[in-house]
């Protein structure tokens, strides 16, 4: 009896120790999650809910499922090789192949930064009346200082806090409206493309599955590296990474869904079309009251600052990886990569007349670059030369290629529709 009791205690201790290790592993996925609850998502999701009600919720579900598969796959690359996607591309692919893809990936990071900076600037305008361009410069400078001077672990803690604020804000606002939950459940799972919705569908896709996040995840997952030689530890890292990715992406799915639910339950039912984020805040006042409008703006500000920071990290990762170097803000290539991400974004903002449309188009541009990054990633993670025994199995490879083909097909269809 005593022996059985001791064995039971030993088992409980072992499970408790593993649970604590798992909790320490949670974090990298949260930083990726920020990238798809950014202001670009707000624009796409508000447009989806206001114009089409609950009909496009399925796009969030499909995009998130594809995202989990892609992010899980690229995180494996970082864990197994100790290199980010950009470093691996530079090392294992001919320059004539890798360089064009990585250059367009930097452009995608710039487009992302544009959307994030613009979103934060709009929030500052809502809250304090600061002009958009001044707000954009403030956001870019603050995020540059955050990345230039602070450690990764501190940034991770801050951003996790930002995500919590955004989630609680939407929980509060959803509690204030009447959501048709049976209709929502149906539309989460049943595909439906209403007339004139294809641009918004593509914007949601581009806002959830983002090329810069694939590069970012493969880099930041290495902050949890314990040992590249011990197979047992490697297996544990791979297992914990999947839990982190699944948990974090589920949070992102819930927040993106909440955006559409809020817009459907407030704007769509009243026949109101939303053409800009400021308008959305103003319309919330008579519908839900001033508190809801203020919370909307505060959540948008946190989303803008957090996602601008991670967009900068992604730009740094891509640029430094082109020189075979890891993310390190003490290195000149990392610092140049950061400036290369933020400065052009602020300059382009000066020439945008319609901020809301700029947010939606930026998300569409991301989805156009995405197939290049996805197919490059699949090739690398399927290569035994790169991944060894952890290379993609045939079934996984098939799923990944299916995702790549779906994304490419949607892009071609969008181009066809746009040319009509």
C-alpha distance (Angstrom), angle and dihedral (degrees) to the residues before:
residue distance angle dihedral
X1 . . .
X2 3.81 . .
X3 3.80 89.9 .
X4 3.81 91.3 52.3
X5 3.82 90.3 49.2
X6 3.82 91.6 51.2
X7 3.81 91.0 48.7
X8 3.79 90.2 50.4
X9 3.81 91.6 50.5
X10 3.80 90.2 47.9
X11 3.80 90.8 51.5
X12 3.82 92.4 48.8
X13 3.82 90.2 48.5
X14 3.79 90.7 50.4
X15 3.82 92.3 49.5
X16 3.81 91.2 46.7
X17 3.80 91.2 50.7
X18 3.82 91.6 50.3
X19 3.81 91.0 47.7
X20 3.81 90.0 53.8
X21 3.81 90.1 49.1
X22 3.80 89.6 50.5
X23 3.80 91.6 51.6
X24 3.80 89.6 52.2
X25 3.80 88.4 53.7
X26 3.81 93.6 56.1
X27 3.81 108.9 98.8
X28 3.82 115.1 67.9
X29 3.81 90.9 71.1
X30 3.82 90.7 52.4
X31 3.81 90.7 58.0
X32 3.80 89.2 52.4
X33 3.82 90.3 47.6
X34 3.80 90.0 59.0
X35 3.80 88.1 62.6
X36 3.78 92.6 63.9
X37 3.80 99.3 42.1
X38 3.79 90.8 54.8
X39 3.85 127.6 124.8
X40 3.81 90.1 -88.6
X41 3.79 87.8 61.9
X42 3.79 90.1 48.0
X43 3.80 90.7 56.4
X44 3.81 94.1 45.2
X45 3.81 94.7 43.7
X46 3.80 95.4 45.0
X47 3.81 89.6 49.7
X48 3.82 89.7 48.8
X49 3.80 94.9 49.6
X50 3.80 97.1 39.8
X51 3.81 95.7 47.7
X52 3.81 102.2 31.4
X53 3.80 106.7 21.3
X54 3.80 113.5 -146.7
X55 3.82 94.1 -20.4
X56 3.81 97.2 103.1
X57 3.81 99.3 47.1
X58 3.80 88.1 103.3
X59 3.81 89.4 65.9
X60 3.82 89.6 62.0
X61 3.82 90.4 49.8
X62 3.81 94.6 47.1
X63 3.79 92.7 43.9
X64 3.81 92.3 49.2
X65 3.81 93.0 49.8
X66 3.79 90.6 50.6
X67 3.79 89.3 44.6
X68 3.82 93.0 54.1
X69 3.80 90.3 52.6
X70 3.81 93.9 47.7
X71 3.81 96.9 42.7
X72 3.80 92.3 45.9
X73 3.79 89.1 51.0
X74 3.80 96.3 48.8
X75 3.81 91.6 44.9
X76 3.81 87.1 58.2
X77 3.79 88.4 56.5
X78 3.80 90.6 55.6
X79 3.81 94.2 45.9
X80 3.81 97.0 44.9
X81 3.82 100.0 41.0
X82 3.79 101.4 27.5
X83 3.81 87.2 -131.3
X84 3.78 132.7 105.4
X85 3.81 122.4 -121.9
X86 3.80 92.1 -97.3
X87 3.81 93.7 50.2
X88 3.81 91.4 47.2
X89 3.81 91.9 49.2
X90 3.81 90.7 50.2
X91 3.80 91.8 47.7
X92 3.80 101.7 42.7
X93 3.81 105.8 28.3
X94 3.82 129.8 66.1
X95 3.80 111.8 -101.0
X96 3.80 91.3 -119.5
X97 3.81 86.8 63.5
X98 3.80 103.2 34.2
X99 3.80 100.2 42.1
X100 3.84 98.0 58.5
X101 3.80 90.6 46.9
X102 3.81 93.5 47.5
X103 3.81 92.8 45.5
X104 3.81 90.8 52.9
X105 3.81 88.3 45.8
X106 3.81 89.2 57.0
X107 3.80 87.8 50.4
X108 3.82 88.0 51.8
X109 3.81 89.5 51.6
X110 3.81 88.4 51.0
X111 3.81 90.8 50.6
X112 3.79 88.4 49.5
X113 3.80 92.2 49.1
X114 3.80 89.0 49.6
X115 3.80 90.8 56.5
X116 3.82 93.5 44.2
X117 3.81 95.4 46.9
X118 3.80 91.2 45.4
X119 3.80 91.4 50.2
X120 3.81 92.7 51.7
X121 3.82 90.1 46.1
X122 3.81 90.5 52.1
X123 3.82 89.3 51.0
X124 3.81 91.4 50.8
X125 3.79 88.1 50.4
X126 3.82 90.8 50.9
X127 3.79 94.0 48.3
X128 3.81 103.7 35.8
X129 3.81 107.4 10.4
X130 3.83 92.2 -113.7
X131 3.85 111.6 161.6
X132 3.81 113.2 -104.8
X133 3.81 96.7 -115.4
X134 3.81 92.8 47.4
X135 3.80 89.3 48.4
X136 3.81 90.5 49.6
X137 3.79 91.7 53.1
X138 3.83 91.4 46.9
X139 3.81 90.9 50.7
X140 3.80 93.8 47.5
X141 3.83 92.4 48.1
X142 3.83 94.1 46.5
X143 3.82 92.5 48.9
X144 3.80 91.8 45.4
X145 3.81 90.4 53.4
X146 3.83 90.8 46.9
X147 3.79 91.4 53.7
X148 3.79 96.2 38.3
X149 3.79 97.1 52.6
X150 3.80 110.6 24.1
X151 3.77 133.7 78.5
X152 3.80 122.2 -113.1
X153 3.81 93.2 -114.5
X154 3.81 92.2 55.6
X155 3.79 91.7 48.0
X156 3.79 89.8 50.2
X157 3.81 91.0 53.8
X158 3.81 92.9 47.7
X159 3.78 93.6 48.6
X160 3.80 92.8 47.2
X161 3.81 86.1 54.7
X162 3.81 91.0 49.6
X163 3.82 90.8 52.2
X164 3.80 89.8 50.9
X165 3.82 90.9 53.1
X166 3.83 91.4 49.9
X167 3.81 92.4 48.1
X168 3.81 93.6 48.3
X169 3.80 90.8 47.4
X170 3.78 92.0 56.1
X171 3.80 92.6 44.0
X172 3.80 87.8 56.1
X173 3.79 93.9 48.0
X174 3.81 94.8 45.0
X175 3.81 88.3 52.7
X176 3.81 88.7 59.4
X177 3.82 97.4 56.0
X178 3.78 136.4 62.3
X179 3.81 108.7 -111.9
X180 3.80 119.7 -166.6
X181 3.81 93.1 -133.5
X182 3.84 97.6 -179.2
X183 3.81 89.1 54.0
X184 3.80 90.9 45.4
X185 3.81 92.5 51.9
X186 3.81 91.0 51.7
X187 3.79 93.1 48.8
X188 3.80 93.0 47.4
X189 3.80 88.2 65.1
X190 3.84 108.5 23.5
X191 3.84 116.2 74.0
X192 3.79 115.9 -131.1
X193 3.81 128.5 165.7
X194 3.83 110.3 -164.8
X195 3.80 118.6 -154.9
X196 3.79 112.1 -78.4
X197 3.81 94.4 12.4
X198 3.82 100.4 106.9
X199 3.81 95.4 96.9
X200 3.80 90.4 51.5
X201 3.83 90.9 46.2
X202 3.79 89.5 54.1
X203 3.80 91.2 45.1
X204 3.82 91.0 54.3
X205 3.80 90.0 47.2
X206 3.80 91.4 50.0
X207 3.80 90.9 44.9
X208 3.82 94.3 53.3
X209 3.81 103.1 34.9
X210 3.79 102.5 45.8
X211 3.82 124.6 176.1
X212 3.79 95.0 -143.0
X213 3.82 90.2 57.5
X214 3.80 91.1 59.8
X215 3.80 90.0 57.4
X216 3.80 92.0 42.8
X217 3.82 96.0 50.8
X218 3.80 93.4 50.6
X219 3.81 88.5 54.5
X220 3.80 103.9 42.1
X221 3.81 94.2 44.1
X222 3.79 86.0 70.0
X223 3.80 89.4 69.3
X224 3.83 84.5 78.0
X225 3.81 95.1 51.8
X226 3.77 114.2 135.5
X227 3.78 104.9 163.9
X228 3.81 135.0 -14.3
X229 3.80 94.7 -163.5
X230 3.82 104.3 49.7
X231 3.82 107.3 83.8
X232 3.82 94.4 -158.9
X233 3.78 91.8 53.6
X234 3.80 90.2 45.5
X235 3.81 90.9 53.8
X236 3.80 90.1 48.8
X237 3.81 91.2 51.2
X238 3.78 91.5 50.2
X239 3.81 91.6 48.8
X240 3.80 94.7 47.2
X241 3.80 91.2 46.2
X242 3.80 90.9 58.5
X243 3.82 91.6 52.7
X244 3.82 90.1 48.9
X245 3.82 91.9 49.0
X246 3.80 94.6 45.5
X247 3.82 92.7 47.0
X248 3.80 94.5 46.3
X249 3.80 96.8 43.6
X250 3.81 89.7 49.4
X251 3.80 89.1 57.0
X252 3.80 88.7 51.5
X253 3.82 91.1 49.2
X254 3.80 90.7 52.0
X255 3.83 94.2 49.1
X256 3.81 93.9 45.8
X257 3.79 89.9 48.2
X258 3.80 90.1 49.3
X259 3.81 90.0 55.8
X260 3.81 91.6 56.1
X261 3.80 92.5 42.2
X262 3.81 91.4 52.5
X263 3.81 92.9 48.3
X264 3.82 92.2 45.6
X265 3.80 93.4 47.9
X266 3.81 94.9 46.8
X267 3.81 111.5 24.7
X268 3.83 105.0 23.7
X269 3.81 95.1 49.5
X270 3.82 89.1 52.5
X271 3.81 93.8 45.7
X272 3.81 92.7 -115.7
X273 3.82 119.8 149.2
X274 3.81 115.7 -151.0
X275 3.79 115.5 -141.7
X276 3.82 100.4 167.9
X277 3.79 140.5 17.9
X278 3.82 93.2 -117.1
X279 3.80 88.7 55.5
X280 3.80 90.2 51.3
X281 3.80 90.7 54.4
X282 3.82 92.5 47.6
X283 3.80 92.1 48.6
X284 3.81 91.1 52.2
X285 3.81 91.2 62.6
X286 3.84 97.7 70.6
X287 3.80 91.9 34.6
X288 3.81 102.0 45.3
X289 3.80 106.3 2.5
X290 3.81 137.0 -105.0
X291 3.81 94.6 -68.8
X292 3.81 91.8 60.6
X293 3.81 90.6 49.5
X294 3.82 92.1 50.8
X295 3.81 92.1 47.5
X296 3.82 89.1 49.6
X297 3.83 90.2 55.2
X298 3.82 94.4 44.5
X299 3.81 91.8 50.3
X300 3.81 89.6 48.3
X301 3.82 90.5 52.3
X302 3.81 92.4 51.3
X303 3.80 90.3 46.2
X304 3.80 91.4 49.9
X305 3.80 96.3 48.9
X306 3.81 94.7 42.9
X307 3.80 95.0 47.3
X308 3.81 92.9 43.4
X309 3.79 87.3 56.4
X310 3.80 93.7 51.0
X311 3.83 91.5 44.3
X312 3.80 87.5 55.5
X313 3.80 90.5 49.3
X314 3.80 89.8 51.3
X315 3.80 92.8 49.6
X316 3.80 89.7 50.5
X317 3.81 91.2 49.0
X318 3.81 93.5 50.7
X319 3.80 95.8 45.2
X320 3.81 97.4 44.0
X321 3.81 89.8 44.6
X322 3.80 89.2 60.1
X323 3.81 85.7 66.0
X324 3.81 92.8 45.5
X325 3.79 92.2 -106.5
X326 3.83 131.5 127.1
X327 3.82 126.9 -125.1
X328 3.81 106.6 -72.8
X329 3.80 120.6 149.3
X330 3.81 90.1 -157.3
X331 3.81 88.9 65.4
X332 3.81 121.5 87.1
X333 3.83 93.9 -131.8
X334 3.80 91.4 55.1
X335 3.80 91.8 49.4
X336 3.80 92.1 47.7
X337 3.81 89.0 48.3
X338 3.80 90.5 54.3
X339 3.80 93.2 50.8
X340 3.80 90.2 43.9
X341 3.81 88.7 56.8
X342 3.80 100.5 45.3
X343 3.81 106.0 32.4
X344 3.84 98.5 57.7
X345 3.81 89.7 44.8
X346 3.82 91.7 56.3
X347 3.82 91.7 45.2
X348 3.82 93.0 51.4
X349 3.81 90.0 48.5
X350 3.79 88.4 64.1
X351 3.81 89.7 66.1
X352 3.84 97.8 45.9
X353 3.81 112.5 103.5
X354 3.80 98.0 179.5
X355 3.84 110.4 46.3
X356 3.82 95.5 -173.1
X357 3.80 92.9 52.1
X358 3.81 88.8 45.4
X359 3.81 89.4 57.4
X360 3.81 93.2 51.0
X361 3.81 94.7 45.3
X362 3.82 91.3 48.4
X363 3.81 88.9 57.3
X364 3.79 91.1 49.1
X365 3.82 90.1 52.1
X366 3.81 89.9 54.2
X367 3.79 91.2 55.5
X368 3.81 90.1 52.1
X369 3.82 92.0 57.1
X370 3.79 93.8 40.6
X371 3.85 98.4 84.5
X372 3.83 90.8 58.4
X373 3.80 92.1 55.0
X374 3.81 94.7 40.5
X375 3.82 96.0 52.4
X376 3.80 91.1 44.3
X377 3.80 89.7 51.5
X378 3.82 92.9 48.6
X379 3.79 91.5 51.1
X380 3.80 92.1 50.4
X381 3.80 96.2 45.3
X382 3.82 91.1 45.8
X383 3.80 92.8 52.6
X384 3.81 116.3 99.1
X385 3.78 87.7 -158.1
X386 3.80 88.3 63.2
X387 3.82 103.2 30.6
X388 3.81 104.0 23.4
X389 3.80 111.9 -162.7
X390 3.81 89.9 -6.5
X391 3.82 94.0 65.6
X392 3.81 115.0 128.8
X393 3.78 114.8 -77.1
X394 3.85 116.0 -128.5
X395 3.83 93.5 -100.1
X396 3.82 93.1 49.4
X397 3.77 90.8 45.4
X398 3.80 89.8 52.0
X399 3.82 91.9 51.3
X400 3.79 91.7 48.3
X401 3.79 93.1 49.5
X402 3.81 89.5 47.6
X403 3.82 89.1 55.7
X404 3.80 90.5 47.6
X405 3.81 91.5 50.3
X406 3.83 92.5 47.9
X407 3.80 91.5 51.2
X408 3.81 92.1 47.0
X409 3.82 92.5 47.1
X410 3.81 91.0 51.8
X411 3.79 90.1 50.4
X412 3.81 92.1 50.8
X413 3.79 90.4 48.0
X414 3.81 90.6 50.5
X415 3.81 89.8 51.9
X416 3.80 90.4 49.7
X417 3.81 92.4 49.7
X418 3.80 91.7 46.4
X419 3.82 92.3 53.8
X420 3.81 93.8 52.3
